[in-house]
Amino acid sequence: MKIKKAVFPVAGFGTRFLPATKSTPKEMLPVVDKPLIQYAVEEASKIGVEEFIFITHHAKGSIDKHFQENEDLFDMLVSQGKDDLADSIRNIGGSNAKFISIDQGEPKGLGHAIGCAKSYIAEDEFFVVILA
């Protein structure tokens, strides 16, 4: 059995990391050269996950934006001969990766956050929960 879906509960306010998380979600804080959440997505993709479900908060648009393809940036990097950088922003999570964001609405805890993904996961389907 291969697990194809991962749920990432990332709706918290990151109060333990204030003031750094006042404007930047904790999951987007850089670790060396990329945000923490990207490491988690890359690890999940290594085990075959193709659908990444973020349970988020409306103020965390930077997570969605990070995983969207940016062709203009990619083309600019290639034209400048920065192929390594271009490759680093292409197909994060794999070539078949699908990213879904679900607004949790109000913070009601981890169990509620995971439950928000219910309509995206079949009743008999296995999935993984990753706390990045």
Secondary structure by P-SEA (a helix, b strand, c coil): ccccbbbbcccccccccccccccccccccccccccaaaaaaaaaaaacccbbbbbcccccaaaaaaacccaaaaaaaaaacaaaaaaaacccccccbbbbbbcccccccaaaaaacccccccccbbbbbbcc
